[in-house]
Amino acid sequence: GLRALGLTMPEGATANFGVSAGDATNMRRIHEALKARGIMLPYVAAYSGIPAEGLLRFAVFANHTAAQLDHLVAELRTLL
């Protein structure tokens, strides 16, 4: 679903990954909008090895349902 939104994803299966979505201002906006909607998708501004503009950090757990993940993608679609 994230690739369909035009986001560049890491290759392979991983539960924790970062995605860039424009500049820092845009990613902060996305983070705050999702947080207001009850979805926690952290914006990481600085960390070793990440782009200068930062990234949105996804962490998918076994107890996340398909419906929750679909909801996240749908909400992101409205914000990107």
WOZIFEN-V838349 format. One record per residue. N is the residue number from 1. RES is the residue in one letter. OMEGA is omega in whole degrees, 0 to 359 (none if undefined). D_LAST is the distance of its C-alpha to the last C-alpha in whole Angstrom. Layout:
BEGIN
n=N res=RES omega=OMEGA d_last=D_LAST
n=N res=RES omega=OMEGA d_last=D_LAST
END
This chain:
BEGIN
n=1 res=G omega=180 d_last=13
n=2 res=L omega=177 d_last=11
n=3 res=R omega=179 d_last=12
n=4 res=A omega=177 d_last=12
n=5 res=L omega=180 d_last=8
n=6 res=G omega=179 d_last=9
n=7 res=L omega=178 d_last=10
n=8 res=T omega=183 d_last=13
n=9 res=M omega=174 d_last=15
n=10 res=P omega=177 d_last=19
n=11 res=E omega=177 d_last=22
n=12 res=G omega=181 d_last=24
n=13 res=A omega=176 d_last=24
n=14 res=T omega=181 d_last=23
n=15 res=A omega=181 d_last=22
n=16 res=N omega=181 d_last=21
n=17 res=F omega=178 d_last=18
n=18 res=G omega=181 d_last=16
n=19 res=V omega=173 d_last=13
n=20 res=S omega=179 d_last=11
n=21 res=A omega=182 d_last=8
n=22 res=G omega=182 d_last=9
n=23 res=D omega=183 d_last=12
n=24 res=A omega=181 d_last=13
n=25 res=T omega=180 d_last=12
n=26 res=N omega=181 d_last=9
n=27 res=M omega=175 d_last=9
n=28 res=R omega=179 d_last=12
n=29 res=R omega=179 d_last=10
n=30 res=I omega=179 d_last=8
n=31 res=H omega=183 d_last=11
n=32 res=E omega=180 d_last=13
n=33 res=A omega=178 d_last=11
n=34 res=L omega=179 d_last=12
n=35 res=K omega=178 d_last=15
n=36 res=A omega=179 d_last=16
n=37 res=R omega=177 d_last=15
n=38 res=G omega=180 d_last=17
n=39 res=I omega=180 d_last=15
n=40 res=M omega=175 d_last=16
n=41 res=L omega=187 d_last=14
n=42 res=P omega=169 d_last=16
n=43 res=Y omega=179 d_last=15
n=44 res=V omega=184 d_last=18
n=45 res=A omega=184 d_last=18
n=46 res=A omega=176 d_last=22
n=47 res=Y omega=182 d_last=23
n=48 res=S omega=174 d_last=26
n=49 res=G omega=179 d_last=24
n=50 res=I omega=179 d_last=20
n=51 res=P omega=182 d_last=19
n=52 res=A omega=181 d_last=20
n=53 res=E omega=181 d_last=16
n=54 res=G omega=179 d_last=16
n=55 res=L omega=172 d_last=14
n=56 res=L omega=186 d_last=13
n=57 res=R omega=178 d_last=16
n=58 res=F omega=174 d_last=16
n=59 res=A omega=183 d_last=19
n=60 res=V omega=182 d_last=20
n=61 res=F omega=181 d_last=24
n=62 res=A omega=182 d_last=26
n=63 res=N omega=171 d_last=26
n=64 res=H omega=180 d_last=22
n=65 res=T omega=176 d_last=23
n=66 res=A omega=179 d_last=21
n=67 res=A omega=178 d_last=20
n=68 res=Q omega=180 d_last=18
n=69 res=L omega=176 d_last=16
n=70 res=D omega=178 d_last=15
n=71 res=H omega=178 d_last=14
n=72 res=L omega=180 d_last=12
n=73 res=V omega=179 d_last=10
n=74 res=A omega=179 d_last=10
n=75 res=E omega=177 d_last=9
n=76 res=L omega=180 d_last=6
n=77 res=R omega=181 d_last=6
n=78 res=T omega=186 d_last=6
n=79 res=L omega=184 d_last=4
n=80 res=L omega=none d_last=0
END
